[in-house]
Amino acid sequence: MSIEFWNERYADPEYAYGTEPSEFLREQLSLCTPGSILFPAEGEGRNAVHAARQGWNVTAFDQSVEGRRKALALAARHNVLIDYRTDSLENFPYTSFSFDAVASIFVHLPPSFRPAFHRSLIDALRPGGTIVIEAFSKEQLQYTSGGPKDALQLYSVDELYEDLKGLEIITLEQQAVQLNEGVFHSGPASVVRCVARKGS
């Protein structure tokens, strides 16, 4: 989707995907010791702000200036600070060995770019760091609860396993879930959820 699409979606006063974090992310962060965490394509900030409230040092970015504006407003509402930048997935400076965790939540990309994106995230992790990924599966096409309508941008367990080769896979599975994340993620859904760890 274009920058214009996301700026238009996020310009609405209502938070498109709600202000509460992904339940999967909430669960996984509760199992980790807070450190530094990166959120790419973070939109309106619901996940980044939750992490900051749990004591994480948060870096986030998105191409949408409207998303950043609302993310910073949400952070201010909760009296936390996040380092939120405006940048693209292709151009963000993924500095090697910089983060204890990376969370990619509903980031959907064409297969020509997705593996390279995931490798950038892995490179940005410190040894022993954790990557958390949640995205719609290819079976999401049968639902109306959100996500791209292009199967190529939806996830499969096998494709993600290939992208993350070299990591210790903790969890990697497709799940049927009930989403309640604002007006654009609502109802029955099919997702792929993954937690993996970088070797020390």
Contacts in CASP RR format, 6 or more apart in sequence:
PFRMAT RR
TARGET T0000
AUTHOR 0000-0000-0000
METHOD contacts of the structure
MODEL  1
MSIEFWNERYADPEYAYGTEPSEFLREQLSLCTPGSILFPAEGEGRNAVH
AARQGWNVTAFDQSVEGRRKALALAARHNVLIDYRTDSLENFPYTSFSFD
AVASIFVHLPPSFRPAFHRSLIDALRPGGTIVIEAFSKEQLQYTSGGPKD
ALQLYSVDELYEDLKGLEIITLEQQAVQLNEGVFHSGPASVVRCVARKGS
3 63 0 8 1.000
3 64 0 8 1.000
6 43 0 8 1.000
6 62 0 8 1.000
6 63 0 8 1.000
6 64 0 8 1.000
6 66 0 8 1.000
6 67 0 8 1.000
7 64 0 8 1.000
7 65 0 8 1.000
7 66 0 8 1.000
7 67 0 8 1.000
8 66 0 8 1.000
9 16 0 8 1.000
9 66 0 8 1.000
9 184 0 8 1.000
10 16 0 8 1.000
10 43 0 8 1.000
10 44 0 8 1.000
10 64 0 8 1.000
10 66 0 8 1.000
10 67 0 8 1.000
10 69 0 8 1.000
10 70 0 8 1.000
11 66 0 8 1.000
14 182 0 8 1.000
14 183 0 8 1.000
15 44 0 8 1.000
15 46 0 8 1.000
15 70 0 8 1.000
15 74 0 8 1.000
15 182 0 8 1.000
16 44 0 8 1.000
16 182 0 8 1.000
16 183 0 8 1.000
16 184 0 8 1.000
17 43 0 8 1.000
17 44 0 8 1.000
17 46 0 8 1.000
17 106 0 8 1.000
17 181 0 8 1.000
17 182 0 8 1.000
17 184 0 8 1.000
17 185 0 8 1.000
18 44 0 8 1.000
18 46 0 8 1.000
18 181 0 8 1.000
18 182 0 8 1.000
19 44 0 8 1.000
19 46 0 8 1.000
19 49 0 8 1.000
19 74 0 8 1.000
20 46 0 8 1.000
20 50 0 8 1.000
20 181 0 8 1.000
21 46 0 8 1.000
21 47 0 8 1.000
21 49 0 8 1.000
21 50 0 8 1.000
21 51 0 8 1.000
22 46 0 8 1.000
22 47 0 8 1.000
22 105 0 8 1.000
22 106 0 8 1.000
22 134 0 8 1.000
22 181 0 8 1.000
24 132 0 8 1.000
24 134 0 8 1.000
24 191 0 8 1.000
24 193 0 8 1.000
25 47 0 8 1.000
25 50 0 8 1.000
25 51 0 8 1.000
25 103 0 8 1.000
25 105 0 8 1.000
25 132 0 8 1.000
25 134 0 8 1.000
26 50 0 8 1.000
28 130 0 8 1.000
28 132 0 8 1.000
28 195 0 8 1.000
29 50 0 8 1.000
29 51 0 8 1.000
29 54 0 8 1.000
29 56 0 8 1.000
29 101 0 8 1.000
29 103 0 8 1.000
29 132 0 8 1.000
30 54 0 8 1.000
32 100 0 8 1.000
32 101 0 8 1.000
32 130 0 8 1.000
34 51 0 8 1.000
34 54 0 8 1.000
34 55 0 8 1.000
34 56 0 8 1.000
34 57 0 8 1.000
35 55 0 8 1.000
35 56 0 8 1.000
35 57 0 8 1.000
35 100 0 8 1.000
35 101 0 8 1.000
36 56 0 8 1.000
36 57 0 8 1.000
36 58 0 8 1.000
36 59 0 8 1.000
36 98 0 8 1.000
36 99 0 8 1.000
36 100 0 8 1.000
36 101 0 8 1.000
37 51 0 8 1.000
37 56 0 8 1.000
37 57 0 8 1.000
37 58 0 8 1.000
37 59 0 8 1.000
37 99 0 8 1.000
37 100 0 8 1.000
37 101 0 8 1.000
37 102 0 8 1.000
37 103 0 8 1.000
38 59 0 8 1.000
38 60 0 8 1.000
38 98 0 8 1.000
38 99 0 8 1.000
38 101 0 8 1.000
38 102 0 8 1.000
38 103 0 8 1.000
38 121 0 8 1.000
38 124 0 8 1.000
39 45 0 8 1.000
39 47 0 8 1.000
39 48 0 8 1.000
39 51 0 8 1.000
39 58 0 8 1.000
39 59 0 8 1.000
39 60 0 8 1.000
39 61 0 8 1.000
39 102 0 8 1.000
39 103 0 8 1.000
39 105 0 8 1.000
40 60 0 8 1.000
40 61 0 8 1.000
40 62 0 8 1.000
40 89 0 8 1.000
40 92 0 8 1.000
40 102 0 8 1.000
40 104 0 8 1.000
40 107 0 8 1.000
40 117 0 8 1.000
40 121 0 8 1.000
41 61 0 8 1.000
41 62 0 8 1.000
41 63 0 8 1.000
41 89 0 8 1.000
41 104 0 8 1.000
41 107 0 8 1.000
42 48 0 8 1.000
42 60 0 8 1.000
42 61 0 8 1.000
42 62 0 8 1.000
42 71 0 8 1.000
42 84 0 8 1.000
42 105 0 8 1.000
43 62 0 8 1.000
43 64 0 8 1.000
43 67 0 8 1.000
43 68 0 8 1.000
43 70 0 8 1.000
43 71 0 8 1.000
44 67 0 8 1.000
44 70 0 8 1.000
44 71 0 8 1.000
44 74 0 8 1.000
45 60 0 8 1.000
45 67 0 8 1.000
45 70 0 8 1.000
45 71 0 8 1.000
45 74 0 8 1.000
45 75 0 8 1.000
45 82 0 8 1.000
45 84 0 8 1.000
46 74 0 8 1.000
46 181 0 8 1.000
47 103 0 8 1.000
47 105 0 8 1.000
48 58 0 8 1.000
48 60 0 8 1.000
48 71 0 8 1.000
48 75 0 8 1.000
48 82 0 8 1.000
48 84 0 8 1.000
49 58 0 8 1.000
49 71 0 8 1.000
49 74 0 8 1.000
49 75 0 8 1.000
49 78 0 8 1.000
49 80 0 8 1.000
49 82 0 8 1.000
51 58 0 8 1.000
51 103 0 8 1.000
52 58 0 8 1.000
52 75 0 8 1.000
52 78 0 8 1.000
52 80 0 8 1.000
52 81 0 8 1.000
52 82 0 8 1.000
53 78 0 8 1.000
53 80 0 8 1.000
56 101 0 8 1.000
58 82 0 8 1.000
58 83 0 8 1.000
59 82 0 8 1.000
59 83 0 8 1.000
59 84 0 8 1.000
59 85 0 8 1.000
59 99 0 8 1.000
60 71 0 8 1.000
60 82 0 8 1.000
60 83 0 8 1.000
60 84 0 8 1.000
60 85 0 8 1.000
61 84 0 8 1.000
61 85 0 8 1.000
61 86 0 8 1.000
61 87 0 8 1.000
61 92 0 8 1.000
62 68 0 8 1.000
62 71 0 8 1.000
62 84 0 8 1.000
62 86 0 8 1.000
62 87 0 8 1.000
63 86 0 8 1.000
63 87 0 8 1.000
63 88 0 8 1.000
63 89 0 8 1.000
64 86 0 8 1.000
65 86 0 8 1.000
68 84 0 8 1.000
68 85 0 8 1.000
68 86 0 8 1.000
71 82 0 8 1.000
71 84 0 8 1.000
72 82 0 8 1.000
72 84 0 8 1.000
75 81 0 8 1.000
75 82 0 8 1.000
75 84 0 8 1.000
85 92 0 8 1.000
89 107 0 8 1.000
89 109 0 8 1.000
89 113 0 8 1.000
89 117 0 8 1.000
90 113 0 8 1.000
94 120 0 8 1.000
94 121 0 8 1.000
94 123 0 8 1.000
94 124 0 8 1.000
95 124 0 8 1.000
96 123 0 8 1.000
96 124 0 8 1.000
97 123 0 8 1.000
97 124 0 8 1.000
97 125 0 8 1.000
97 126 0 8 1.000
97 127 0 8 1.000
98 124 0 8 1.000
98 126 0 8 1.000
99 124 0 8 1.000
99 125 0 8 1.000
99 126 0 8 1.000
99 129 0 8 1.000
100 125 0 8 1.000
100 126 0 8 1.000
100 128 0 8 1.000
100 129 0 8 1.000
100 130 0 8 1.000
101 125 0 8 1.000
101 129 0 8 1.000
101 130 0 8 1.000
101 131 0 8 1.000
101 132 0 8 1.000
102 121 0 8 1.000
102 124 0 8 1.000
102 125 0 8 1.000
102 130 0 8 1.000
102 131 0 8 1.000
102 132 0 8 1.000
103 131 0 8 1.000
103 132 0 8 1.000
103 133 0 8 1.000
104 118 0 8 1.000
104 121 0 8 1.000
104 131 0 8 1.000
104 132 0 8 1.000
104 133 0 8 1.000
104 134 0 8 1.000
104 135 0 8 1.000
105 132 0 8 1.000
105 133 0 8 1.000
105 134 0 8 1.000
105 135 0 8 1.000
106 134 0 8 1.000
106 135 0 8 1.000
106 136 0 8 1.000
106 147 0 8 1.000
106 185 0 8 1.000
107 117 0 8 1.000
107 135 0 8 1.000
108 135 0 8 1.000
108 136 0 8 1.000
108 147 0 8 1.000
108 148 0 8 1.000
108 153 0 8 1.000
108 154 0 8 1.000
108 155 0 8 1.000
109 117 0 8 1.000
109 153 0 8 1.000
110 152 0 8 1.000
110 153 0 8 1.000
111 152 0 8 1.000
111 153 0 8 1.000
111 159 0 8 1.000
114 159 0 8 1.000
114 163 0 8 1.000
115 162 0 8 1.000
115 163 0 8 1.000
118 133 0 8 1.000
118 160 0 8 1.000
118 163 0 8 1.000
118 164 0 8 1.000
119 163 0 8 1.000
121 131 0 8 1.000
122 131 0 8 1.000
122 164 0 8 1.000
122 167 0 8 1.000
122 198 0 8 1.000
125 131 0 8 1.000
125 198 0 8 1.000
126 198 0 8 1.000
127 198 0 8 1.000
127 199 0 8 1.000
127 200 0 8 1.000
128 197 0 8 1.000
128 198 0 8 1.000
128 199 0 8 1.000
128 200 0 8 1.000
129 197 0 8 1.000
129 198 0 8 1.000
129 199 0 8 1.000
130 170 0 8 1.000
130 195 0 8 1.000
130 196 0 8 1.000
130 197 0 8 1.000
130 198 0 8 1.000
131 164 0 8 1.000
131 167 0 8 1.000
131 194 0 8 1.000
131 195 0 8 1.000
131 196 0 8 1.000
131 197 0 8 1.000
131 198 0 8 1.000
132 194 0 8 1.000
132 195 0 8 1.000
133 160 0 8 1.000
133 192 0 8 1.000
133 193 0 8 1.000
133 194 0 8 1.000
133 195 0 8 1.000
133 196 0 8 1.000
134 191 0 8 1.000
134 192 0 8 1.000
134 193 0 8 1.000
134 194 0 8 1.000
135 154 0 8 1.000
135 155 0 8 1.000
135 191 0 8 1.000
135 192 0 8 1.000
136 146 0 8 1.000
136 147 0 8 1.000
136 148 0 8 1.000
136 154 0 8 1.000
136 155 0 8 1.000
136 189 0 8 1.000
136 190 0 8 1.000
136 191 0 8 1.000
136 192 0 8 1.000
137 154 0 8 1.000
137 155 0 8 1.000
137 156 0 8 1.000
137 174 0 8 1.000
137 190 0 8 1.000
137 191 0 8 1.000
137 192 0 8 1.000
138 151 0 8 1.000
138 154 0 8 1.000
138 155 0 8 1.000
138 156 0 8 1.000
138 190 0 8 1.000
139 174 0 8 1.000
139 190 0 8 1.000
140 146 0 8 1.000
140 147 0 8 1.000
140 154 0 8 1.000
140 189 0 8 1.000
140 190 0 8 1.000
140 191 0 8 1.000
141 149 0 8 1.000
141 151 0 8 1.000
141 154 0 8 1.000
142 190 0 8 1.000
143 187 0 8 1.000
143 188 0 8 1.000
143 189 0 8 1.000
143 190 0 8 1.000
144 187 0 8 1.000
145 179 0 8 1.000
145 185 0 8 1.000
145 186 0 8 1.000
145 187 0 8 1.000
145 188 0 8 1.000
145 189 0 8 1.000
146 179 0 8 1.000
146 184 0 8 1.000
146 185 0 8 1.000
146 186 0 8 1.000
146 189 0 8 1.000
147 154 0 8 1.000
147 185 0 8 1.000
148 154 0 8 1.000
155 192 0 8 1.000
156 174 0 8 1.000
156 192 0 8 1.000
157 172 0 8 1.000
157 173 0 8 1.000
157 174 0 8 1.000
157 192 0 8 1.000
160 172 0 8 1.000
160 192 0 8 1.000
160 194 0 8 1.000
161 169 0 8 1.000
161 172 0 8 1.000
164 172 0 8 1.000
164 194 0 8 1.000
164 196 0 8 1.000
167 196 0 8 1.000
167 197 0 8 1.000
167 198 0 8 1.000
167 199 0 8 1.000
168 196 0 8 1.000
168 197 0 8 1.000
168 198 0 8 1.000
168 199 0 8 1.000
169 194 0 8 1.000
169 195 0 8 1.000
169 196 0 8 1.000
170 195 0 8 1.000
170 196 0 8 1.000
170 197 0 8 1.000
171 193 0 8 1.000
171 194 0 8 1.000
171 195 0 8 1.000
172 192 0 8 1.000
172 193 0 8 1.000
172 194 0 8 1.000
172 195 0 8 1.000
172 196 0 8 1.000
173 192 0 8 1.000
173 193 0 8 1.000
173 194 0 8 1.000
174 190 0 8 1.000
174 191 0 8 1.000
174 192 0 8 1.000
174 193 0 8 1.000
175 190 0 8 1.000
175 191 0 8 1.000
175 192 0 8 1.000
175 193 0 8 1.000
176 188 0 8 1.000
176 189 0 8 1.000
176 190 0 8 1.000
177 188 0 8 1.000
177 189 0 8 1.000
177 190 0 8 1.000
177 191 0 8 1.000
178 187 0 8 1.000
178 188 0 8 1.000
178 189 0 8 1.000
179 185 0 8 1.000
179 186 0 8 1.000
179 187 0 8 1.000
179 188 0 8 1.000
179 189 0 8 1.000
180 186 0 8 1.000
180 187 0 8 1.000
END
